[in-house]
Amino acid sequence: DVQLQASGGGLVQVGGCLTLSCTGSGFRFDDYAIGWFRQAPGKEREGVSCINPTDGFTFYGDSVKGRFTISRDNAKNTAYLQMDNLQPEDTAVYFCYADHLGDDFWGRGTQVTVSS
Protein backbone atom coordinates (compact mmCIF):
# COMPACT_ATOMS: atom_id res chain seq x y z
CA ASP A 1 0.00 0.00 0.00
CA VAL A 2 1.11 3.54 -0.73
CA GLN A 3 1.56 5.52 2.46
CA LEU A 4 2.84 8.91 3.53
CA GLN A 5 3.32 9.54 7.20
CA ALA A 6 3.83 13.03 8.53
CA SER A 7 5.18 13.51 12.04
CA GLY A 8 6.96 15.98 14.26
CA GLY A 9 4.24 18.47 14.99
CA GLY A 10 3.62 19.85 18.43
CA LEU A 11 3.29 22.89 20.63
CA VAL A 12 6.08 25.46 20.58
CA GLN A 13 6.53 29.00 21.78
CA VAL A 14 6.99 31.98 19.52
CA GLY A 15 10.48 31.99 18.08
CA GLY A 16 10.90 28.29 18.61
CA CYS A 17 11.57 25.58 16.07
CA LEU A 18 10.25 22.23 14.96
CA THR A 19 11.22 19.70 12.34
CA LEU A 20 8.50 17.83 10.50
CA SER A 21 9.17 14.52 8.80
CA CYS A 22 7.34 12.91 5.90
CA THR A 23 8.10 9.24 5.34
CA GLY A 24 6.85 7.33 2.33
CA SER A 25 6.38 3.66 1.61
CA GLY A 26 4.90 1.56 -1.15
CA PHE A 27 6.22 3.70 -4.00
CA ARG A 28 9.50 4.86 -5.53
CA PHE A 29 10.13 7.77 -3.20
CA ASP A 30 13.01 9.15 -5.26
CA ASP A 31 10.76 9.57 -8.32
CA TYR A 32 8.42 11.95 -6.50
CA ALA A 33 8.52 15.59 -5.57
CA ILE A 34 7.64 15.96 -1.89
CA GLY A 35 5.92 18.99 -0.50
CA TRP A 36 4.00 20.48 2.37
CA PHE A 37 0.73 22.35 2.58
CA ARG A 38 -0.85 23.75 5.68
CA GLN A 39 -4.34 24.68 6.67
CA ALA A 40 -5.41 26.80 9.59
CA PRO A 41 -8.99 26.97 10.86
CA GLY A 42 -11.07 29.27 8.70
CA LYS A 43 -8.28 29.79 6.19
CA GLU A 44 -7.54 28.43 2.76
CA ARG A 45 -4.98 25.73 2.26
CA GLU A 46 -1.55 27.26 1.71
CA GLY A 47 1.44 25.83 -0.11
CA VAL A 48 4.45 25.87 2.18
CA SER A 49 7.33 24.19 0.41
CA CYS A 50 8.32 21.42 -1.95
CA ILE A 51 11.46 19.73 -3.18
CA ASN A 52 12.19 17.97 -6.46
CA PRO A 53 13.27 14.34 -6.37
CA THR A 54 16.69 14.56 -7.96
CA ASP A 55 17.94 18.07 -8.77
CA GLY A 56 17.14 19.41 -5.33
CA PHE A 57 15.13 22.34 -6.63
CA THR A 58 13.08 23.83 -3.81
CA PHE A 59 10.10 26.14 -3.51
CA TYR A 60 8.95 28.17 -0.52
CA GLY A 61 5.82 30.15 0.05
CA ASP A 62 6.41 33.84 0.69
CA SER A 63 5.25 33.58 4.30
CA VAL A 64 7.94 31.04 5.21
CA LYS A 65 10.92 32.10 3.09
CA GLY A 66 14.03 32.52 5.19
CA ARG A 67 12.54 30.61 8.12
CA PHE A 68 11.73 27.14 6.78
CA THR A 69 14.08 24.71 5.05
CA ILE A 70 13.01 21.62 3.17
CA SER A 71 15.30 18.67 2.54
CA ARG A 72 15.07 14.99 1.71
CA ASP A 73 16.97 11.77 2.27
CA ASN A 74 15.95 9.40 -0.48
CA ALA A 75 17.82 6.54 1.17
CA LYS A 76 15.46 6.89 4.14
CA ASN A 77 12.35 7.65 2.03
CA THR A 78 11.94 10.74 4.16
CA ALA A 79 11.62 14.47 3.60
CA TYR A 80 12.05 17.06 6.32
CA LEU A 81 10.74 20.53 6.95
CA GLN A 82 12.89 22.47 9.38
CA MET A 83 10.83 25.34 10.76
CA ASP A 84 12.67 28.11 12.61
CA ASN A 85 11.49 31.31 14.24
CA LEU A 86 7.93 30.04 14.39
CA GLN A 87 5.17 32.59 14.70
CA PRO A 88 1.52 32.31 15.77
CA GLU A 89 0.45 32.57 12.14
CA ASP A 90 2.30 29.31 11.45
CA THR A 91 -0.27 27.48 13.57
CA ALA A 92 -1.98 24.98 11.28
CA VAL A 93 -2.30 21.36 10.33
CA TYR A 94 0.60 20.49 8.05
CA PHE A 95 0.12 17.91 5.31
CA CYS A 96 2.80 16.35 3.18
CA TYR A 97 2.23 15.11 -0.33
CA ALA A 98 4.08 13.27 -3.06
CA ASP A 99 3.73 14.11 -6.73
CA HIS A 100 5.09 12.58 -9.91
CA LEU A 101 3.76 13.86 -13.22
CA GLY A 102 0.33 14.46 -11.77
CA ASP A 103 0.15 11.22 -9.82
CA ASP A 104 -0.13 12.54 -6.30
CA PHE A 105 -1.15 11.36 -2.87
CA TRP A 106 -1.30 12.78 0.60
CA GLY A 107 -0.56 11.82 4.13
CA ARG A 108 -2.46 12.65 7.27
CA GLY A 109 -1.66 15.99 8.75
CA THR A 110 0.32 16.87 11.81
CA GLN A 111 -0.70 19.75 14.05
CA VAL A 112 1.69 22.62 14.69
CA THR A 113 0.68 25.11 17.35
CA VAL A 114 2.70 28.21 18.13
CA SER A 115 1.83 29.92 21.38
CA SER A 116 2.49 33.58 22.06
C-alpha positions as CSV (number, residue, x, y, z in Angstrom):
1,D,0.0,0.0,0.0
2,V,1.1,3.5,-0.7
3,Q,1.6,5.5,2.5
4,L,2.8,8.9,3.5
5,Q,3.3,9.5,7.2
6,A,3.8,13.0,8.5
7,S,5.2,13.5,12.0
8,G,7.0,16.0,14.3
9,G,4.2,18.5,15.0
10,G,3.6,19.8,18.4
11,L,3.3,22.9,20.6
12,V,6.1,25.5,20.6
13,Q,6.5,29.0,21.8
14,V,7.0,32.0,19.5
15,G,10.5,32.0,18.1
16,G,10.9,28.3,18.6
17,C,11.6,25.6,16.1
18,L,10.2,22.2,15.0
19,T,11.2,19.7,12.3
20,L,8.5,17.8,10.5
21,S,9.2,14.5,8.8
22,C,7.3,12.9,5.9
23,T,8.1,9.2,5.3
24,G,6.8,7.3,2.3
25,S,6.4,3.7,1.6
26,G,4.9,1.6,-1.1
27,F,6.2,3.7,-4.0
28,R,9.5,4.9,-5.5
29,F,10.1,7.8,-3.2
30,D,13.0,9.2,-5.3
31,D,10.8,9.6,-8.3
32,Y,8.4,11.9,-6.5
33,A,8.5,15.6,-5.6
34,I,7.6,16.0,-1.9
35,G,5.9,19.0,-0.5
36,W,4.0,20.5,2.4
37,F,0.7,22.4,2.6
38,R,-0.8,23.7,5.7
39,Q,-4.3,24.7,6.7
40,A,-5.4,26.8,9.6
41,P,-9.0,27.0,10.9
42,G,-11.1,29.3,8.7
43,K,-8.3,29.8,6.2
44,E,-7.5,28.4,2.8
45,R,-5.0,25.7,2.3
46,E,-1.5,27.3,1.7
47,G,1.4,25.8,-0.1
48,V,4.4,25.9,2.2
49,S,7.3,24.2,0.4
50,C,8.3,21.4,-2.0
51,I,11.5,19.7,-3.2
52,N,12.2,18.0,-6.5
53,P,13.3,14.3,-6.4
54,T,16.7,14.6,-8.0
55,D,17.9,18.1,-8.8
56,G,17.1,19.4,-5.3
57,F,15.1,22.3,-6.6
58,T,13.1,23.8,-3.8
59,F,10.1,26.1,-3.5
60,Y,8.9,28.2,-0.5
61,G,5.8,30.2,0.0
62,D,6.4,33.8,0.7
63,S,5.3,33.6,4.3
64,V,7.9,31.0,5.2
65,K,10.9,32.1,3.1
66,G,14.0,32.5,5.2
67,R,12.5,30.6,8.1
68,F,11.7,27.1,6.8
69,T,14.1,24.7,5.1
70,I,13.0,21.6,3.2
71,S,15.3,18.7,2.5
72,R,15.1,15.0,1.7
73,D,17.0,11.8,2.3
74,N,15.9,9.4,-0.5
75,A,17.8,6.5,1.2
76,K,15.5,6.9,4.1
77,N,12.4,7.6,2.0
78,T,11.9,10.7,4.2
79,A,11.6,14.5,3.6
80,Y,12.1,17.1,6.3
81,L,10.7,20.5,7.0
82,Q,12.9,22.5,9.4
83,M,10.8,25.3,10.8
84,D,12.7,28.1,12.6
85,N,11.5,31.3,14.2
86,L,7.9,30.0,14.4
87,Q,5.2,32.6,14.7
88,P,1.5,32.3,15.8
89,E,0.4,32.6,12.1
90,D,2.3,29.3,11.5
91,T,-0.3,27.5,13.6
92,A,-2.0,25.0,11.3
93,V,-2.3,21.4,10.3
94,Y,0.6,20.5,8.1
95,F,0.1,17.9,5.3
96,C,2.8,16.3,3.2
97,Y,2.2,15.1,-0.3
98,A,4.1,13.3,-3.1
99,D,3.7,14.1,-6.7
100,H,5.1,12.6,-9.9
101,L,3.8,13.9,-13.2
102,G,0.3,14.5,-11.8
103,D,0.2,11.2,-9.8
104,D,-0.1,12.5,-6.3
105,F,-1.1,11.4,-2.9
106,W,-1.3,12.8,0.6
107,G,-0.6,11.8,4.1
108,R,-2.5,12.7,7.3
109,G,-1.7,16.0,8.8
110,T,0.3,16.9,11.8
111,Q,-0.7,19.7,14.1
112,V,1.7,22.6,14.7
113,T,0.7,25.1,17.4
114,V,2.7,28.2,18.1
115,S,1.8,29.9,21.4
116,S,2.5,33.6,22.1
